[in-house]
């Protein structure tokens, strides 16, 4: 049986980042959504780190992705995430459970929550026109497919483009992988279900 996620995170920080200024863990385990394959996302703040880095660990039955920052480099990642409309780091910091804190996490959490609440920058009319073109082009490719393999991947491209367009034109954050459905549900559960059902129906077509 695996150790509890908070116990693993605390043990990891004690053994690897004992002198850090702050640390928190996030991910499915924090939201109570963990599965047998879930891992931990651990965010570390340490003024002595010269530059940010990412590292993967596997300990005590848990895979762990560690995102380490000094006290200024995190701002760059907040900014880049917001520019692409996928707030991975702000979300991890905002929802993360504190493991260790020398009084610096409150500021970072406040900023992360403010960014999430604000939402992404509004798309310009030029960007909207460009994205519409990409959707139309992908739809034409999908309609014209005569090969099942090509059709599957054309549908995947179309799904991603349409999903992004709906959320960004409504000034909502997007996501990748599992967060496609999660962020869609945050915007409109009924529409998200219809969207998933449409592509689910396509994938089981014989």
N, C-alpha and C positions, 0 to 999 in steps of 0.2 A: 504493500500500500504506500502511495506517495505521501510525503510530508505535506502539511497544509501550505498553501502558497505564501502566506505571510511569514510563516516560520522559515521557509526556504529563502525568501527575499532578505529577511533580517540576517540570517546566517551568512548569506552571500556578501552582503555589505560589510558585515563585521570582519569577514576574512579577506576581503579584497579592496574595500574602500573605507577603512576604519576612520581615516582622518578627513573624509569628505565633508563639505559644508551642508549638504542636504541630499536626500535620496527618496524616491517614491517608486512604487510599482503599480503598473496598470495592466490593462488587457481583459480578456474574458473572465479571468478569475475574480477581478475586482467587481465586475458587473454581475457575478453569480451565474455566468453563462459558460463556465469551463466545461470542456469535454476531455476525453481520454488523451487527446492529442494537443490540448491547449498548452501554450507556453506563457512565460511571464515577460512583460516589457518593463525594464528597470531603467529609470532616468536618474542620473547621478550629476550633481553639481559640485565642482571642486575647483577652488580658486587656483590651485597649484597646477592644474592641467594646462599645458601650453596651447593646445588646440583640441577641438572636438574629435571624438572617435566613436566608432561602433564596433562591438565585439559580440560574438556568440559563445555561449557556455551551455554545458549540459551537466547538471549536478542534482543529486538527490531525486532523480526521476523527473526533473523538469528541464525543458529547454528554456534558455533565457537570452533575450536580446538586450544588450546593455547600451544605452545611449549616454555618453559622458560629455559634459560641457564644463567650461569654466564659467565665471559669473557674467560674461558678456556674450559669449558665442551662441548661446541659446537664442538670443534675439534674431540672429541671422536665419536660423532655422524656422522660427516663428514667421518671419517675413517671407521666406521662400515658399513655405507651405501655404500661406495665405494667397500669395500670387498665383499659385496653380489651383487654388480652390479646394485643396485637400488638406485639412488642418490636422494632420496626423500628430505632430508634436504638441500643438496647443491642447488637443484632446487628451493626450496621455498625461500631460502635466495637470490639466484641470481635474481629471477624474482619478488621478493617482492617489493611492493611500500612502501617507508619509511613513517612511521607515526610520529616517534620521533627519533632524532639522536643527541647525544652529541659528535659526531665525530668518532664513532667506526664502523659504518656500512660499510663504504667504504672498510675497510680492509677485513671484512668477505665476502662482495660481491665479491671482487677481488679474494679471495681464492676459493669461490664457483664457479665462472665462469671459473677459471683455471682448476679446477677439472672436470667440465663438458666438457670442451674443450679437455682435455687430454684423457678422456674415461677410461673405466675400465681396470684393469690389464689383460694381455693376458693369456688365459687359457694354462696350460701345456699340453703336449701330453698325459700324464696320465689322466688328467681331461677330455680331449676330448674323449679318449677311454671309460672312465667310463660313460660319458654322452651318448655316442652312444649305450652302452649296455642298459642303462635305456630306451632309445627310442625304441630299438628293443624289449625289454621285454614288454613295454607298447603296442607296435604295435601287438605283438603276442596275448596279452590279448584281445585287441580290435577285432582282426580278429576271435578269438575263442569264442567270446561272443555269447551266445544263449538266453540271457535275455536282454530285451530292456533297463531296468533300469541300469544294469551293463554296457551295451554298451555305454550309455550316459556318465557315469562317466569315463569310460575307454577312450572315445574320448576326454573328458576334460583334462585328465592327459596327453594324447598324444599331444594335442594342446599346452599345457604349455611347455612341454619338447622340442618340435620342435621349438617353438618360441624362447625359451631361447637359444637353440643351434645355431640357425641362427644368432641371434644378437651377442652373446658372441664370436663366432668364427670369427665374423667380427669386433670384438673389439668395440661394441656399447653398450650403456647403455640399460638396460631392465626396466620393470616396473611391476606393479600389477594392477588388476582391469581395469579401463579405460585406464591406461597408457600402457597396453599391446598393444592395437591398436595404441595409440599415438606414442609410441616409435618405433613400427614397421613401421608406416608411415614416421617417421623421417629417417629411414634407407632406405626404398624402398617402395614407395606408391603402385606401381603396384603389387609387390609381396604381400604386406599387403592385398590388395583388393582380390587377388586370395586366400589367406589363409583364410580370413573371409568368402568368398563365399563358399569355400569347406566345412567348418564346419557349415555354415548356411544351406547349402543343406542337410547335414546329419541330423541336428536337426529337419527339417520339413519332414523327411522321414516317410512314414506311413507303 
